[in-house]
């Protein structure tokens, strides 16, 4: 297992201090610093924002912070997510629609919002419904909008009866959607999907998109050159992150320009074979690992 990225860990610790102190501007500056260091949007989601929310929630649970302080910290993070979301450049449209919400009675929605952002980046049409969508209203919206996939987050076990009702009701529609479960409560019960008639469970953000693709039958669809470049870019970014490097460090090791690395990771750079060889050598992987069709994400 690779060591955690110390740069991201330090940014996360500073960001946690900022949001716990209610310093919204400082939190924004820290996120901007991460972007300038070469970390991508999803690096920041996965290594800064999510761990911070977990720590804030634990501090509230332990009585170290009050409800108002927890709410303020959460609002600061939501604002940063809004800013980062505006920078998403979705891949080619897939032609599938996903509705994302937390189950009725569950007020926690940041995880669901992040899942919705991952789907958006992947090229889905996304209906994000926020927290605690009433079951009957969700069913009616899905019927009217011809939704292909419904992703439902459940973070507490006391919401499971409502989740079961909602899943059962969605299944009665004339054209029922595939149903993907997520959230702490769902992830802790490996047989939950089978027990209540859902189609799958995602244990994390990346799995949500992969499982969603599988459920609607597009996991192995032919991909365009643009999609290949984006896939290669994601692999480069993930391996770089596993090594604990920022984009400048990879650029130095591969004898390439940092802006070139940024374009590669965003799927905007049509690479020569020589450039791919340089990247593979710098990252310490076989050339086929970068050029294969499989996607690590």
N, C-alpha and C positions, 0 to 999 in steps of 0.2 A: 504493500500500500504506500502511496506517495505521501510525503509530508504535506500538511496544509500550507497554503500559500500565505507566507508571513505578512506580505504586503496587504492582502485582503483582510487578514485577521486583524492587523493593526487598524485598518480603516474601519472595520466593523466595531472594534472596541471604542474608537473615537466617536463613531456614529451613535452607538448605544449611549454613551455619556451625554451626547448632544440631545438626543430625544428625551432622555430621562430628565434632563434639565430644562426641557421645553424650548431648546434653542433651534428654531426652525431654519434660520439662515445658516447657522453653522452646519446643520445636517445637510443642507443643499450644497454647501461648499465642499463637504467631504465626499458626497456623491460625485460632484464635478471633478474632484481630485482623482477619484478612481477612474473616471472616463479618460482623463488626460494621461493617466498612467498606462492606458491601453486595455483596461478591462472592459469587456462588453456589457451590454444591458443585463444579460442573464447571469454573468458573473456576479453582478451587483445584487440581483434578485436572490440568487442562491447562497451567496457568501456573506452578504451584508444585511439585506432587508429581512429575509426570513429568519436567520439566527437572532437578529435583534428583536423581532416580534416574539420569538420563543422566550428570550430572556426577559422581556418586558412582562409577558404573561406569567412567567414563573415568579417574578418579583411581586406581581399583584397577588398571586396565589399564596406567596409566603408572607404577605402583609407588609412588604417593604415599601410598596408604593400604593397610593389610593386610586380609586376609580377615576377621578378627574385627571390625575397624572398619567394613568394608563391610556385614557382616551386621547389626551393631548399627544402622547408619543405615537399613538396609532394614526392620528390625523396627519402628523408630520410625515410619516412613512407613506400614507396614501397620496400625499401631495408629490412626493418624490416618484412614486409609481406613475402618477399622471404625467409628470414631466418625461419620464423614460418611455412611457407608452407612445407619446407623440413622436418619438424617434423610430418607432418600428417601421420597417419596410417589409411588408408581407411578401412571401414567395408567391409564385404564380397561383391564381385562384384555383382551389380544388373543386369548387362547385358543390360543397357540402356545408350544411348549416348546423351549428352546435348551440344549444342553450345551456348556460352555466348558472348555477345558483346554489345557495345552501338550502337545506331542507327546512320546511316550515317549523318554526320554533327555535331554529338555530341562528343566533345573531352574528355569528362569526363568518366573515366573508372575505377576508384578505387572501386566504389561500385560494378561494374560488376565483377571485379577481386575477390572481397571478396565473392560474390555469387558463382563464379566458385570454390573457395576454399571450401565452404560449400558443394557443390555438390560432389567435389572430396572426401571429408571426408565421405560422405554418401555412397560411393561406385559406383558412376556414372563414366563412361568414359567421360572426359571433353575436349572439344575443346574450349579454350579461344582465342578469335580473337582480343582482344584489343579494341581500340576506333574507332568509326566512320567507320565501315565496309560498303563499298558501297553495296546497296541493291542487285544489280544483282550478285555481287560476293558472297554474303551471300547465295542467293538462289542456285547458282551453287554448292557451297560447301555442302550445306545441301542435295542436290540431289545426289551428288557423294558419300557422306559418310554415307548415310542412318541414318541421325540424327533423334532421337525420339522426342526431345524437343529443342526448340529454346527459349532462355531467352534473351530478348532485353531490355536494359536500355535506358530510355529517361529522361534526366534531365531538358531540356528546351522545352517550348511549341512550339518554332519555328521549331523544328524538327518533329512535329507531322505529317505533310503531307508526309514526307519521310517514317515515321513509317507506316502510312496507306498503302502506296504503297508496302512496304516490306511485310507486313502481307498479303496483297491481293495476292502478287506474290507467296509467300510460299504456300498459300492455293491451287494454281493451280498445284502443283507438283503431280505426279502420286501417291506417298505415302506421303502425306503432314504430317509434324510434328505437334505436339501440340505447341502452341505459348504462352509463358508466358511473360507478361510485368512487368517492374519495373522501379525504378527511380522516382525522385521527380515529374516530369510532369505527369507521368502515375498514380502515387499514389494519386495525387490531383484530378483525374477525375475518379470517381468510375464506370462510365458507359462506359469508353473508350474501354475496351476489347470487349464488346458487339457491340459498335458502329462501330468498324473497323474490327470485325471478328476474334479477338484473343480469346484464350481459358480461360485466367485467368490473374489476377494481383496479385503481391506479394507486400505487404506493408513494409516488412522488410526482413532481411537475413534469419531468421529461417523460415518464411512463404514461402520463395522461394522454399526451399527444400520440405516442406510439400505439397505445391501446385503442384510442379513438380511431386512428387510421385502420387498425386491424378490424375493428368492429364494423366499419362501413365498407370494408373491402378494398381499401386503396393502399394497403401497406406495401404491396409489391408492384405498384403502377409504374409504367415506363416513365422515365424522367428526361427532361430536356437538358441541353447544355447548361442553361441557367441553373437548373436544379442541381446538376452535378457540381457546378462551381460552388453553390451554397452548401452542399453536403461536404465537399472538400474543405471549405472554409470553417464549417462547424467542427470538423475533425481536427484541423490545425489549432483552432481556438481551445478545444477541450484538452488536447495533448499539451499545449503550451501551459494551460492552467494547471494540469496535473504536475507539470515540472516546477510550478511556482514562479514562472516567468511572466513579465509583462511583454508587450509587443516590441518595445525597444530592445530588450534582451534577445528575443528571437531574431529580430532584424540584424543585430550585431553578429549573432552566431551564424546566421545564414548568409551574411554579406549582402543583405537586401535593405531597402529603405523602409523605415517604420510605416510611412504612409502606404507603401506597397503591401505590407503585412496587414494593415487595417483593411485595405480593399479586398485582399484575399479572404480574410475572415468574414467579411460582409458579403461574399459571393459576387463581388463586382469586378474581379480581376481575372481575365483569361490568361492562364499561366502557360509558359513554355515548359517543355519537359525538363529543361535545365533548372528552372526555378523550382519545380516540384522536387527534383533530386536534392537541391540545396536545402529545401525545407525538411525533407525526410532525414537527411544527414544531421541537420541541426537538432531535430527533435529526437533523434536516436531511434527511428522506426524504419521498417521496411517500406520501400516505395509502394508496394501493393497495398499497404495499409491505408495510404492516402488516396490511392486511385480506385480502390474497390468500391462497389456500389453500396455495400453495407454502410449504415450510418450509426455512429456511436451514440447519437443523441437519444 
